Structures are given as C-alpha cells and as structure tokens.
C-alpha cells in the first residue's frame, strides 16, 4: 500500500533550515566544519591573488612596451577627413541656412563660431605656440624637451575678412557668410612630395559667385604637418581655411562641396563622404 510523505509544517521547515545553517551536534556551518571553511577560503584567496597578479603583470608588460609618444600600430585613415564650422548637422548633412534680415536666425551660429575661434586669438597662440613665419628650419624651432614638440601658431589674424576682429558677425549680417574648413588630425600624416594642400569650393549645380579664401589662396601651410599626437604636441591647433561667399544668390539653396586639393588626399572614397572633402547646403534669405 502506497505511503505518502508527511507534509512538513512551516516550523519544521524553519527548524531544518536553521540546523543546515548551524548544526550544534556536528559543529558544521552550512554543511561544512569551520576547519573546512578556513581551507576553502584560503584556497580561493590564493587563487584570486594569483589571477590578479598575472593580470597586473600582463598589463604592466604591455604598458612598458608601448611608446606614449609614437604609436606602434596605426590603422586609422591614411587620408584625413574634413569638417567645417559652423557644423549644423541636419538630415545627415551640414547646412548653413539663415535670413540675413533676422539676426535671431544666425545669432547662435555667431556665438558658436566665436567660441570655436577663441583658441586662435593672437594672445592665446603667442602663449601656446611658436611663430613659424619667415623660419627656414621649422623642425628645430618646434623641438621641445623630453620627446615633446611645440606647434606653429595659427591666429585669427590669418583669417582676414573672416576674423571676428574684422566683422563680429563673420559676414552673416551682410549676406556674405564665412565658413571655416578644418582638416582632421592624423598622426605623422604629411602631404606627399611636399605639395601644399589648398581648399577648392564649388557648387554641385549652378554658380556660387566670387569666393574669397583666407589665408590667401586657401592654403594649409606645410609647417602644420605632421601632427605628432596629443601627448607629444599638446598645444597643437588645427590650421583653418576661411571661405567667404561674396555674392551668393539669395533665396536659393546651393549644394557646396569643398575639396582639399593636394597629393596624398583621397577625395573619391564612396564609403566615407568626408574623407578629403566636405559638403553642405547653403541658403541666404532676405
């Protein structure tokens, strides 16, 4: 005849659990004697100390083998990307659209440009970097102490009519807006054959009218190449090219493309639309 296990009461269950936690008859704590718990604790303590030591040793060996001033491996782009200011990004593209008669449509742009260019002020650059004008041996001038290097000054004075000192609205109030083209940093990148790269802005369709480039010709001086890295060259500031649209057709949207012309710059990468060039929409309303 089948027998049924007697259902234990709650008090019986609690009594069994308490005896599992501590059994006074055998002196066991959770099924093991205190001596066994000591051995187990010592084993795991030793095990984790060895694991932590091996991990620390591997990290130490890796860090000692790396040079903080020169990367051992570099798998970044071989040709730098290009960006611009103002960098208003809408619908997967940059755009500069405003009404010249309504300062509320461009005041924020002016503020962001002023903040962006603050590091390029003449006084700031004089404190941070070296004046490379009329210097033949730039490499010696930029040599610093303990593997560090100085950088050449790039000041707002080089931006001509697009500088804040010349026009506090950067041409936006007069319908002659300025945009600033910047090459992204790549460590040890130098234009091939010592060719001086320059900016060339065109309309994908239609005409942009006359343009003015600052520095004149839209050149990025070779004294700003190569970039040695943030630790080796902590005060480096990217050179800029300002493009001023002198007589852009009003109330018409223009698709502008600014290409970096120079040997070593790739501009036809279908997978990266900002390698070697930057595109944006420009519309000045009145």
N, C-alpha and C positions, 0 to 999 in steps of 0.2 A: 504494500500500500504506500503510495507516494507521500512523502513528508514535505512540508512547506517550511522554509526558513522563517523563523520568528522575526517579525518586523521590530527593529530596534527603536527605542524611544529616543527623543531628542537628547535627553540627559545621558543616555547610554552612549550615543554618538559623541557627545562632548567629552565624556569620560575617556573613551577610546582615543580621541584626538589628543587629549592632554597627556595620556600615557605615551603616545607616539612622540610628542614633543619632549617629554622628560619621563623616563621610566626609573622610579626610585629603586626598584628591585634589582635592575641590572646596571644602573648608573649610565644609561645611554641617552644621548641627546639626539633626537630626530633619527633614531636607528643606529647611531654610532657612538662609541665611547668617546670621552673627551680626548683620550690619547690619540685615537684615530683622527679626530678633527684637527688636532695640532699637526699631525703628519700631512694631512691633506692641505691645510693652509700653507705650511712651509713649502710643499711641492709647487703649488700654484704661484706662490710669491716668487720662488726661484725661477719658475718657467717664464713668468711675465717680465721679470728683471732681465733675463737673457734676451727675450724678444725685443724689449725696449732698447737694450744695449746694442743689438745687431742693427736695429732700425736707425738709431742715432749714429752709429759708426758708418753706415751706408750714406746717410745724408751728409755727414761731415766729410767723407771721402769725395762725394760728388761736388760739394761746395769748394773744396780745396783744389779741385781740378778745373774749376771754371775761372775765367778771367773776367772780372767785373767791368773791365774797360773795352774788351774786344770779344764779340760773340763768337763762339766756336762753330755754331751752325746757324745758318740764316736761310730760312725757307720763305721769306716774305717776297712780295712782288719785286721783280728785277727793275721795273719801271715805276716811278712814283705815281700815285693818284693825285688828283687835282680837286680842290674845293674852292669855295668863294664866300665872300661876305658882301651883303647880308645873306645869311643862309636860311631863308624862309622856305621850308620844305613842305609842299602841298601836293597830294596826289602823285607821289613817287617822283617829284622833280622840284628843282628850285624855281622860285618865281619872285619877280620884283614888279609888283602891280600897285599903283597908288594914284591919287589925284593931287596934282601939284597945287591946286587951289584950296585943298583941305589938309591943313597940317596934321590933323588927327590921324590921317591915313599913313603918314610916314614918320611921325614923331618917335615911335617905338624903334623904327629902323635906325634913326639917327642916334638914339641912345645906345643901341647895341653896337653900332659902329664906333662910337666914341669910346665905349668900354673895351672893345676889341683892340683899338689902336693906342690905348693908354700905355701899353708896354713899349710902344715905338716912339714915345716922346723923347726929344733930344736929350734932356737931362737924365732920363732913366737909362737911355742907351749909353751915355757917356759914363755912367756909374757902373754899368754891367759889362760893356764890351769894348773892343778896340776899334779905333778909327783906321780903316784899311785904305782910305783914299790916298792915292799917289804913293803907295807902298809896293815895291817890287818883290820883296821877299815876304809874302804874307804868311807862309808856313812858320817862319822863325818868329814873327810877331805874335802868332797865336799860341805858341808853345808855352804851356804853363808848368806847374810843379806837380810831381807825383802822378804822372800819366794824364793829367787834366790839360784841357786846352781852352783858350779864350775863343770868342766868336767875333765876327766883324759886326760893326754897328749897322743897323738899318733903321733910319729915323723917318718921322713924318715929313721932314724937310725934303725927302726924296720923292714924296708923293705929289709935289707941285700943287696944281689947282684942285686936287682931290684931298688935300690935307685939311684938317679941322681949322688950322690957323688961317688958311685962305678963305674957306667957306664953312661956316659952322653947320650948314645943312648938307654938306657934301654934294651940292648941286641939285638936291631933290626939290627944293623950293622953286628953282628956276627952270625945272623941266630938263635939266642936264645931269642926270644921276651918275654917280660913280659906283662901280663895283670893284671889289678887290679880289684878285686871283692869287691863290696860295698853293704852292707845291707841298705835298705831304712829305714827311721826313722818311728817308731810308738810309740806314747806317751804311757808310762807305760808298754811297752812290755818287758817281761823278759823270757828267755828260761826256760821251765818247769824243775822242780827238780834240778835246779842249774846245768844243763848239759851245758858244754862249747861247743858251736857250732863251727864247722870247715868246711872248703871247701874241696870238693872232685870232681876233674875234670876228666872226662873220655871221650873217643871217642864213639859216637853212632855207629860207624863202624870202624874197624881197630884198630891201636895202636898209641898212642901219644908219645911213648918212655918215658924216665925218666922225671919226673917233680920235681920241687923244689918249696916249699912254704915258704913264709915269711909273718909274723913271723913263725918260725919253727912249722911244723905240720898244718899250715893253720888255726890256732885258732883265734876266736874273743873273747877276754877276757871278763869275766863277769863284770869287772869294768866299761865297757862301757854301761851297761844296769842298769836300764831303762833310756830312754830318757825322760826328763821332759817337753819338749816344748821350743819353741823359746824364749818366754819371761822369763821363769824360768831358762833356761840354754842357754843363748845367744851365748856362745863361744864353744858350743859342736861341735866337728868334728867327723864325722863317722870313725870308725875303718876300716881298709882295710886289705885284704889279697892279696899279690902279688903271681902270679903263673908264674914260668919261665919254658919254654919249652926247655929242654937241648939238645935234639937230635931229633927234629921233622923231619919227612921225607919231603925232599924238593920237590917242584914242584907237590905236591899232596894236594888236598883240604881235610881238616879234619873238620868234624862236631863235635864240642866240646860242652859238657854240664857240667857246674859246679853247683853242688848241695850243699846247706847248710845242713849239717848233724847235727841234734840236735833236742831234744824234744821241741815241740811247733812250729816247722817249717813245713808248708804244702808244699809239692812238687808235688802233683798229681792233682792240680786244672786244669781241662781241659779248663776252661773259662779264665784263666789268666796264660799264659805260663811263666811269670816272677815272679810268687809267689814262693819263696823258691829256685829258680834256675834261671840260665841264660844260654842261648845257643848262639853260634856264629860259624861262619865259619873261619877257619884259613888256610892260604896257604902262604908258604915262597918259593919264587922263587929264583933261582940263575943262 
